Amino acid sequence: MDLTLFYFPGACSRVTMTALEAAGVAYHDRLVNIRTDEQKSADYRRVNPKGKVPALAVDGRIMTENAAILVFLDRLFPAAGLLPHSDDPVAEIAPLSDLLWCSSTLHPAMRQIRAPDKFTAGDPAAVKADGMGKFAAEATRIAAGVDARWWYGERWSIVDIYLFWLCNVAEKGGFPLHDYPAIIDHAARVRALPPLIRALDRERAGADRAGIEGIIY
Ligand SMILES: N[C@@H](CCC(=O)N[C@@H](CS)C(=O)NCC(=O)O)C(=O)O
């Protein structure tokens, strides 16, 4: 199977790339420079009409939406243990709920903090303050879920990586992450995971090749 990940260093495609690294599969990567709006170009819209990363080409067929791609990779590479599984149908669906929470609730709140100007033609301060309030409510939930444990208990999952990425970018936008010591401790544990380390190295190599500076890893 031929896999190509369309990504940008530091974007939410970091989670997808970490999943591919955890699967131990060979894949191509293609950097889409969202700093120059390449994601909106006609060429890239032919790949992903939504104009977003990540996108995953699977034998030339395009898959979009991080949550869907992560579920796909979990099904394709069960040995990687990206998500927990259960015979109980209600428990089995819980990781999908968590991934959708990440992509549809946490990601927009984080983006209000990190890029409030994208949400308004007026003063972005109110948008940012609103994002801070929304993210704070969720950070309390995240902190409780990763306090001296992984999100699903003893083993890390791709949800831990997603939560790490969201909190990390929110902090870059000024969110006071140090008010949540359990999240800071969780971030340190995530940073020691080999698949995440490999993904960051690969992002760094891609940024270097493209001459992109100032990415915070
Ligand atoms: N719903 C999409 C959102 C993806 C998304 O917002 N990606 C960002 C990078 S983190 C992006 O491509 N931004 C460029 C843009 O919005 O123009 C998903 O979960 O995959």
The ligand as an SDF file (V2000), in Angstrom:
LIG
                    3D

 20 19  0  0  0  0  0  0  0  0999 V2000
  -11.2080   19.3350   10.6140 N   0  0  0  0  0  0  0  0  0  0  0  0
   -9.8500   19.2190   10.1430 C   0  0  0  0  0  0  0  0  0  0  0  0
   -9.1160   20.4980   10.5030 C   0  0  0  0  0  0  0  0  0  0  0  0
   -7.7030   20.4880    9.9870 C   0  0  0  0  0  0  0  0  0  0  0  0
   -7.0500   21.8430   10.1730 C   0  0  0  0  0  0  0  0  0  0  0  0
   -7.6890   22.8170   10.6280 O   0  0  0  0  0  0  0  0  0  0  0  0
   -5.7750   21.9010    9.7940 N   0  0  0  0  0  0  0  0  0  0  0  0
   -5.0610   23.1380    9.8690 C   0  0  0  0  0  0  0  0  0  0  0  0
   -3.6420   22.8950   10.4040 C   0  0  0  0  0  0  0  0  0  0  0  0
   -3.6700   22.3990   12.1070 S   0  0  0  0  0  0  0  0  0  0  0  0
   -4.9500   23.7480    8.4890 C   0  0  0  0  0  0  0  0  0  0  0  0
   -4.8340   23.0380    7.5090 O   0  0  0  0  0  0  0  0  0  0  0  0
   -4.9910   25.0720    8.4380 N   0  0  0  0  0  0  0  0  0  0  0  0
   -4.8700   25.8080    7.2300 C   0  0  0  0  0  0  0  0  0  0  0  0
   -6.0860   26.6340    6.9620 C   0  0  0  0  0  0  0  0  0  0  0  0
   -7.0500   26.5720    7.7520 O   0  0  0  0  0  0  0  0  0  0  0  0
   -6.0860   27.3670    5.9830 O   0  0  0  0  0  0  0  0  0  0  0  0
   -9.1730   18.0040   10.7830 C   0  0  0  0  0  0  0  0  0  0  0  0
   -9.4670   17.7210   11.9420 O   0  0  0  0  0  0  0  0  0  0  0  0
   -8.3770   17.3400   10.1030 O   0  0  0  0  0  0  0  0  0  0  0  0
  1  2  1  0
  2  3  1  0
  2 18  1  0
  3  4  1  0
  4  5  1  0
  5  6  2  0
  5  7  1  0
  7  8  1  0
  8  9  1  0
  8 11  1  0
  9 10  1  0
 11 12  2  0
 11 13  1  0
 13 14  1  0
 14 15  1  0
 15 16  2  0
 15 17  1  0
 18 19  2  0
 18 20  1  0
M  END
$$$$
